[in-house]
């Protein structure tokens, strides 16, 4: 299916409303909530494409089957989850189209199937002239929406990098009251499988502790690497300070830096933070920045004409050598606990990347920061000593790598 909708025009057909008094058991394999899900969630999609709520639900039914979710699984999951966590049923309802405080497997299926179906309709059906909003306005009102594209699946899987799945406290074996950062960690994160991780913003909270990792990258002339490392050792110098400014007019007013680097990624836009509360409480913590690879990188990959959302469209770009993903596993907060993870990652196939380095005759330099610490504001007692590290990682033109730790532990001040 094309990632752009076909030019199918508009129709004047008036949408028909579903009969909510009929049991969903008579019509669908999945037991939909006909009173709230169909009438409020699915009605907007039906209105945009001149369909009934039940026609939308029928197609959602097919996707839910593909998800591997059925009525027995939702019942077992719901009963066990509510009993274990002592939640009330009313916390799971989506009355009048509201978003429930607690998401059950049933609501997960109904909600996510709606976006898959809407994307299918965008590519295959004309719009209704009588609709009070179009597909792009509808999608952009939700967190994944950006310029008419489903720019990311904000509940996508955590990337398949072992460290990001471990949720493990790294403590000094000689002192359990001290966190530690293993020497090979940054190498294992950047050089992942058959890809190079060129950007990472990782946040996790578990067992009264938190982990934060940030990685940025930029191209640099080999001869300038020692000079840049020396500059980083000076106070108050940051990675972005050395970025090349592509606009000649802007460049006139900038102070010339000792070294110039060319960012691997560029910021495009950002989603409004208030969308998290207004449109999807399921995504309490999420990375809202929208970014892409630099124009030169996209041109080398022959993707310069792609819209920014294309590189992160779910299930449509698995074979792309460039990939951007975001994830958010919702946090559960109690009096002394917070559990969850969210972040964003960009990666490029190693073979293609090394060929690109040779073609531009530059190295790639990374700035990284790592913080492992207790969530001291969640409990009383003496916190463990935090482990903090800031450094540089380099992939040279010939493919060799090296790294430098610039600051460690108490030398670093973090926001």
C-alpha positions as CSV (number, residue, x, y, z in Angstrom):
1,X,0.0,0.0,0.0
2,X,1.3,3.4,-0.9
3,X,2.3,5.7,2.0
4,X,0.4,8.5,0.2
5,X,-3.4,8.4,-0.3
6,X,-4.7,7.9,-3.8
7,X,-6.3,10.9,-5.4
8,X,-9.8,9.5,-5.1
9,X,-11.7,12.8,-4.7
10,X,-14.8,13.4,-2.6
11,X,-18.3,12.1,-2.4
12,X,-21.6,13.6,-1.2
13,X,-22.8,10.5,0.5
14,X,-24.3,11.1,4.0
15,X,-23.0,8.6,6.6
16,X,-25.5,6.3,8.2
17,X,-25.4,5.8,12.0
18,X,-24.9,2.3,13.5
19,X,-27.6,0.8,15.6
20,X,-25.9,0.7,19.0
21,X,-28.7,-1.3,20.6
22,X,-27.6,-4.4,18.6
23,X,-25.1,-6.6,20.4
24,X,-21.6,-6.6,18.9
25,X,-21.7,-10.4,19.4
26,X,-24.2,-10.7,16.5
27,X,-21.9,-8.8,14.1
28,X,-18.2,-9.1,15.1
29,X,-15.8,-11.7,16.3
30,X,-14.5,-9.1,18.8
31,X,-16.9,-7.8,21.5
32,X,-16.8,-4.0,20.7
33,X,-18.2,-1.4,23.1
34,X,-21.0,-0.2,20.8
35,X,-22.2,2.5,23.2
36,X,-18.9,4.4,23.5
37,X,-16.2,3.0,21.2
38,X,-18.4,2.9,18.0
39,X,-20.5,6.0,18.8
40,X,-17.6,8.3,19.8
41,X,-14.2,6.9,18.7
42,X,-15.2,5.3,15.4
43,X,-17.8,7.9,14.4
44,X,-15.3,10.5,13.3
45,X,-13.6,8.0,11.0
46,X,-17.0,7.0,9.6
47,X,-17.9,10.6,9.0
48,X,-14.7,11.4,7.1
49,X,-15.2,8.5,4.7
50,X,-19.0,8.3,4.5
51,X,-19.3,5.0,6.3
52,X,-21.2,3.7,9.2
53,X,-19.7,3.1,12.6
54,X,-20.3,-0.6,12.1
55,X,-18.5,-0.6,8.8
56,X,-15.5,0.9,10.6
57,X,-15.8,-1.6,13.4
58,X,-15.9,-4.5,10.9
59,X,-12.5,-3.5,9.5
60,X,-11.2,-2.9,13.0
61,X,-12.3,-6.4,13.8
62,X,-10.0,-7.8,11.1
63,X,-7.0,-5.8,12.4
64,X,-7.7,-6.9,16.0
65,X,-7.5,-10.5,14.8
66,X,-4.1,-9.7,13.2
67,X,-3.0,-8.3,16.6
68,X,-3.7,-11.8,18.0
69,X,-6.2,-10.4,20.4
70,X,-9.6,-12.1,21.1
71,X,-12.4,-12.0,23.6
72,X,-10.9,-14.7,25.9
73,X,-7.6,-12.9,26.1
74,X,-9.2,-9.6,27.0
75,X,-11.3,-11.1,29.7
76,X,-8.5,-13.1,31.3
77,X,-6.1,-10.1,31.1
78,X,-8.7,-7.7,32.5
79,X,-9.8,-9.9,35.4
80,X,-6.2,-10.7,36.4
81,X,-5.0,-7.1,36.0
82,X,-7.8,-5.4,37.8
83,X,-7.7,-7.9,40.6
84,X,-3.9,-7.7,41.0
85,X,-3.8,-3.9,40.9
86,X,-7.1,-3.4,42.8
87,X,-8.4,-1.0,40.2
88,X,-12.1,-0.2,39.9
89,X,-14.0,-1.0,36.7
90,X,-15.0,2.6,36.1
91,X,-11.3,3.5,35.7
92,X,-11.2,1.5,32.5
93,X,-14.3,2.9,30.8
94,X,-14.2,5.3,27.8
95,X,-17.6,6.9,28.5
96,X,-18.7,9.4,25.8
97,X,-15.4,9.0,24.0
98,X,-13.2,9.9,26.9
99,X,-9.9,8.2,27.4
100,X,-9.8,5.7,30.3
101,X,-7.5,6.2,33.2
102,X,-6.4,2.6,33.0
103,X,-6.0,1.0,29.6
104,X,-7.2,-2.6,29.4
105,X,-6.2,-5.0,26.5
106,X,-9.7,-4.5,25.1
107,X,-9.3,-0.7,24.9
108,X,-5.8,-1.1,23.5
109,X,-7.2,-3.2,20.7
110,X,-10.2,-0.9,19.9
111,X,-8.0,2.2,20.0
112,X,-5.1,1.0,17.9
113,X,-7.1,-0.8,15.3
114,X,-8.9,2.5,14.6
115,X,-5.6,4.1,13.4
116,X,-4.7,1.2,11.1
117,X,-8.2,1.2,9.6
118,X,-8.1,5.0,9.1
119,X,-4.8,4.7,7.3
120,X,-6.2,2.0,5.1
121,X,-9.2,4.2,4.2
122,X,-6.9,7.1,3.4
123,X,-5.3,5.0,0.7
124,X,-8.5,3.5,-0.8
125,X,-11.5,5.6,-0.2
126,X,-12.7,9.1,-1.2
127,X,-13.5,11.7,1.5
128,X,-16.9,12.9,2.4
129,X,-17.7,16.5,1.4
130,X,-20.1,16.8,4.3
131,X,-17.6,15.9,7.0
132,X,-16.8,18.6,9.6
133,X,-13.1,17.7,9.4
134,X,-10.8,15.9,7.0
135,X,-8.5,12.9,7.6
136,X,-5.4,15.1,8.1
137,X,-7.1,17.4,10.7
138,X,-8.4,14.3,12.5
139,X,-5.0,12.6,12.6
140,X,-3.1,15.8,13.5
141,X,-5.3,16.1,16.6
142,X,-3.7,13.0,18.0
143,X,-0.2,12.6,19.2
144,X,1.1,10.5,16.3
145,X,-0.3,12.9,13.7
146,X,2.0,15.3,11.9
147,X,1.2,17.1,8.6
148,X,-1.3,14.4,7.7
149,X,1.0,11.5,8.4
150,X,1.0,8.9,11.1
151,X,4.5,10.0,12.0
152,X,5.2,7.3,14.7
153,X,3.6,4.6,16.8
154,X,4.2,6.2,20.2
155,X,3.6,2.8,21.9
156,X,6.0,1.0,19.5
157,X,8.2,-1.7,20.9
158,X,11.4,-0.8,22.8
159,X,14.2,-1.1,20.3
160,X,15.8,-4.6,20.2
161,X,19.0,-3.6,22.0
162,X,19.7,-5.8,25.0
163,X,20.5,-3.0,27.5
164,X,17.2,-1.2,26.7
165,X,15.2,-4.3,27.7
166,X,17.1,-5.3,30.9
167,X,15.8,-2.7,33.4
168,X,18.7,-3.7,35.6
169,X,20.4,-1.7,38.3
170,X,24.2,-1.5,37.6
171,X,25.9,-1.4,41.0
172,X,29.5,-1.5,42.0
173,X,30.2,-5.1,43.0
174,X,32.3,-3.9,45.9
175,X,29.8,-1.3,47.1
176,X,26.1,-1.9,46.7
177,X,25.4,1.8,47.5
178,X,27.1,3.0,44.3
179,X,25.9,2.8,40.7
180,X,28.4,2.1,38.0
181,X,28.7,2.5,34.2
182,X,30.3,-0.5,32.5
183,X,33.2,0.6,30.2
184,X,31.8,-1.1,27.0
185,X,28.2,0.2,27.4
186,X,28.4,3.1,24.9
187,X,30.1,0.9,22.3
188,X,27.4,-1.7,22.6
189,X,24.7,0.9,22.2
190,X,26.1,2.7,19.1
191,X,27.4,-0.4,17.3
192,X,24.1,-2.4,17.4
193,X,23.7,-5.5,15.3
194,X,24.1,-4.5,11.6
195,X,23.2,-0.9,12.2
196,X,24.8,2.3,13.6
197,X,22.7,4.1,16.3
198,X,23.2,7.8,15.3
199,X,20.7,9.2,17.8
200,X,19.3,8.0,21.1
201,X,17.2,9.6,23.8
202,X,16.5,6.9,26.4
203,X,14.6,7.3,29.7
204,X,13.5,4.6,32.1
205,X,12.2,4.3,35.7
206,X,12.0,1.1,37.7
207,X,12.5,-0.2,41.2
208,X,13.0,3.3,42.6
209,X,15.8,4.1,40.2
210,X,16.2,5.8,36.8
211,X,18.4,5.6,33.8
212,X,18.9,8.4,31.2
213,X,21.1,8.1,28.1
214,X,21.5,10.7,25.3
215,X,23.5,10.3,22.1
216,X,24.0,12.8,19.3
217,X,26.2,12.6,16.3
218,X,27.8,14.8,13.7
219,X,30.3,14.6,10.8
220,X,33.8,16.0,11.3
221,X,37.0,16.3,9.3
222,X,39.5,13.8,10.7
223,X,42.2,16.4,11.3
224,X,39.8,18.4,13.5
225,X,39.0,15.6,16.0
226,X,41.8,16.4,18.5
227,X,40.9,20.1,18.4
228,X,37.2,19.4,19.1
229,X,38.0,17.1,22.0
230,X,40.2,19.9,23.4
231,X,37.3,22.4,23.0
232,X,35.0,20.1,24.8
233,X,37.3,20.1,27.8
234,X,36.7,23.8,28.2
235,X,33.7,24.9,30.4
236,X,30.3,25.6,28.9
237,X,31.0,24.2,25.4
238,X,28.2,22.1,24.0
239,X,27.9,20.0,20.9
240,X,25.4,22.3,19.1
241,X,27.8,25.2,19.5
242,X,30.0,23.8,16.7
243,X,27.2,23.0,14.2
244,X,27.5,24.2,10.7
245,X,24.9,26.9,9.9
246,X,23.5,26.2,6.3
247,X,21.9,29.6,6.0
248,X,24.4,32.2,4.6
249,X,22.6,35.1,6.1
250,X,22.5,33.6,9.6
251,X,26.1,32.6,9.2
252,X,27.2,36.2,8.9
253,X,26.2,37.0,12.5
254,X,27.7,33.9,14.1
255,X,31.0,33.9,15.9
256,X,33.5,31.7,14.0
257,X,34.2,28.5,16.0
258,X,37.5,26.7,16.3
259,X,36.0,23.6,14.7
260,X,32.9,23.0,12.4
261,X,30.8,19.8,12.6
262,X,27.8,18.8,10.4
263,X,24.9,17.3,12.4
264,X,23.7,13.9,11.3
265,X,20.1,14.8,12.3
266,X,18.1,18.0,12.0
267,X,15.1,19.1,14.1
268,X,11.9,19.5,12.0
269,X,9.2,20.4,14.5
270,X,7.8,19.3,17.8
271,X,4.4,18.1,19.0
272,X,2.6,20.2,21.6
273,X,3.1,18.9,25.1
274,X,-0.6,19.6,25.9
275,X,-1.6,16.8,23.5
276,X,-0.5,14.4,26.1
277,X,-3.2,15.5,28.4
278,X,-5.9,16.5,26.0
279,X,-5.8,13.6,23.6
280,X,-4.0,10.5,25.0
281,X,-3.4,10.0,28.7
282,X,-2.0,6.6,27.8
283,X,1.2,8.4,26.6
284,X,2.1,10.2,29.8
285,X,5.8,10.2,29.0
286,X,6.8,10.5,25.4
287,X,9.4,12.1,23.2
288,X,7.7,14.9,21.4
289,X,10.5,16.1,19.1
290,X,10.1,15.5,15.3
291,X,13.5,15.1,13.5
292,X,15.0,13.5,10.5
293,X,18.4,12.7,8.9
294,X,20.2,15.6,7.3
295,X,19.5,16.4,3.7
296,X,22.8,15.1,2.5
297,X,22.3,11.7,4.1
298,X,18.8,11.4,2.7
299,X,20.1,12.4,-0.7
300,X,22.8,9.7,-0.6
301,X,20.1,7.1,0.3
302,X,17.8,8.6,-2.4
303,X,15.2,9.5,0.1
304,X,15.4,13.3,-0.3
305,X,11.9,13.5,-1.7
306,X,10.3,11.5,1.2
307,X,8.2,13.4,3.7
308,X,9.6,13.4,7.2
309,X,7.0,11.0,8.6
310,X,7.9,8.3,6.1
311,X,11.0,7.1,7.9
312,X,9.0,6.3,11.0
313,X,5.8,5.0,9.6
314,X,4.9,1.7,11.4
315,X,5.3,-1.5,9.4
316,X,5.9,0.4,6.1
317,X,9.6,1.0,6.2
318,X,11.2,-2.2,7.7
319,X,13.5,-2.5,4.7
320,X,14.7,1.1,4.7
321,X,18.4,1.5,5.6
322,X,17.5,4.7,7.6
323,X,15.0,4.3,10.4
324,X,13.6,6.5,13.2
325,X,11.4,5.2,16.0
326,X,9.8,6.4,19.2
327,X,8.4,4.4,22.0
328,X,6.5,5.0,25.2
329,X,5.6,2.3,27.7
330,X,3.3,4.2,30.1
331,X,4.4,4.8,33.6
332,X,2.5,3.4,36.6
333,X,3.0,5.6,39.6
334,X,2.4,4.8,43.3
335,X,3.4,6.4,46.5
336,X,7.0,5.2,46.2
337,X,7.3,3.7,42.7
338,X,7.4,4.7,39.1
339,X,7.7,2.2,36.3
340,X,8.0,3.0,32.6
341,X,10.3,3.8,29.7
342,X,10.2,6.2,26.7
343,X,12.5,7.6,24.1
344,X,13.5,7.9,20.5
345,X,16.2,6.3,18.3
346,X,17.7,6.7,14.8
347,X,19.8,4.1,13.1
348,X,21.4,3.5,9.7
349,X,22.7,0.3,8.2
350,X,26.4,-0.1,8.9
351,X,27.5,-1.0,5.3
352,X,25.7,2.0,3.8
353,X,27.0,4.3,6.5
354,X,30.6,3.3,6.1
355,X,30.3,3.8,2.3
356,X,28.9,7.2,3.0
357,X,31.8,8.2,5.2
358,X,34.2,7.2,2.5
359,X,32.2,9.3,-0.1
360,X,32.3,12.5,2.0
361,X,35.8,11.8,3.5
362,X,34.7,12.6,7.1
363,X,34.5,10.8,10.4
364,X,31.4,10.6,12.6
365,X,31.7,11.9,16.2
366,X,29.2,11.2,19.0
367,X,28.5,13.2,22.1
368,X,26.9,11.0,24.8
369,X,25.8,11.3,28.4
370,X,24.7,8.6,30.8
371,X,23.0,8.9,34.2
372,X,22.1,6.0,36.6
373,X,20.6,7.2,39.9
374,X,18.0,6.7,42.6
375,X,14.7,8.4,42.3
376,X,15.3,10.1,45.6
377,X,12.0,12.1,45.5
378,X,10.0,8.9,45.7
379,X,11.3,7.5,49.0
380,X,13.0,8.4,52.3
381,X,16.4,7.2,53.1
382,X,20.0,7.7,52.0
383,X,20.2,7.4,48.1
384,X,22.9,5.4,46.4
385,X,25.7,7.4,44.8
386,X,24.8,8.2,41.2
387,X,26.9,7.2,38.2
388,X,27.3,9.9,35.6
389,X,29.4,10.1,32.5
390,X,29.9,12.4,29.6
391,X,32.1,11.5,26.7
392,X,33.0,11.3,23.0
393,X,32.8,8.3,20.7
394,X,34.3,8.3,17.2
395,X,33.9,6.2,14.1
396,X,36.8,7.0,11.8
397,X,36.8,7.1,8.0
398,X,38.4,3.6,7.9
399,X,35.7,2.2,10.2
400,X,37.9,2.0,13.4
401,X,36.4,3.4,16.7
402,X,37.7,5.0,19.8
403,X,36.1,6.8,22.8
404,X,37.0,9.4,25.4
405,X,35.5,10.0,28.8
406,X,35.4,13.7,29.4
407,X,33.5,14.0,32.7
408,X,32.5,11.4,35.3
409,X,30.4,11.3,38.4
410,X,30.4,14.5,40.5
411,X,32.2,16.5,37.8
412,X,28.9,16.8,35.9
413,X,26.0,19.0,36.5
414,X,22.7,17.8,34.9
415,X,19.4,19.4,34.4
